[in-house]
Amino acid sequence: MRKFPEPTEREVQEGPQQVSFQIANGNARQTCVLQTAYPTKAQAQKYLLSNWPAIEKMARDALAAGAVEGGQVKLVLS
């Protein structure tokens, strides 16, 4: 199993990482942000990719409900 690199000093200072992605919204793209509890960007990105179907559904549901803040759909990993 691949071992993740240790968090950089900057990542430690920033705290839990977030990853951004986009989903199609008609003819436009909607920016989404997933806030995770992971200490590195690599771990957060891996979580996003390995759980993409569920995260995409959550983002689409939030978009349909009008939960857009500052032009972004914000999701929080609990």
RADA-V197339 format. One record per backbone hydrogen bond with DSSP energy under -0.5 kcal/mol. NH is the residue of the N-H (numbers start at 1). CO is the residue of the C=O. Records with the same first field share a line. If there is no record, write none. Layout:
NH = CO ; CO
This chain:
12 = 8
13 = 9
14 = 10
15 = 11
17 = 38
19 = 34
21 = 32
23 = 30
25 = 28
28 = 25
30 = 23
31 = 29 ; 71
32 = 21
33 = 73
34 = 19
35 = 33 ; 75
36 = 17 ; 34
44 = 40
45 = 41
46 = 42
47 = 43
48 = 44
49 = 45
50 = 46
51 = 47
52 = 49
55 = 51
56 = 52
57 = 53
58 = 54
59 = 55
60 = 56
61 = 57
62 = 58
63 = 59
64 = 60
65 = 61
66 = 63
67 = 62
68 = 66
69 = 67 ; 72
70 = 68
72 = 69
73 = 31
74 = 67 ; 72
75 = 33 ; 73
77 = 35
78 = 76
